[in-house]
Amino acid sequence: MKAIVAVDKNWGIGLKGKLLVSIPADMKFFRSTTLGKVVVMGRKTLESFPNKAPLKDRVNIVLTKNTSFQKNGVIVVHSIDELKDELKKYNSDDVYVIGGETIYKQLIDECDTAYVTKIDYAYEADAYFPNLDEKDNWEVAVEGEEETYYDLEYYFMTYKKK
């Protein structure tokens, strides 16, 4: 299983249910990386999408404690154990954890790779991704070249579990 995320300098990922910033190249990377794959998210992440609709051309799995939650085009699970049972149906290399904060925290230890778009700016944030630079069992495998979007600098990084 892999994680894919865009973070700011403080590993912030969102504010009030929205992304901190939308960078077209990051969105394109996310789309091309997850297309045809399995994406695992929380209910609030799904509800942050346009029209609260699942992502096209992917298997969308939502982990939520809300037992009455249902959505067309989405597989809904209510526990980590239920999620693990569902994920047995898929190649683990094709499974991407896409947020939000609670889901990342619950599943980061199950991941072997994290695709992190690091944005060189500190935003106001109320949701965070675990800081992999502080985790002894993670290391930078690929550090991309500096990219820019207007005056924003960012890097495509790949972290691997040791």
Disulfide bonds with the S-S distance in Angstrom:
none
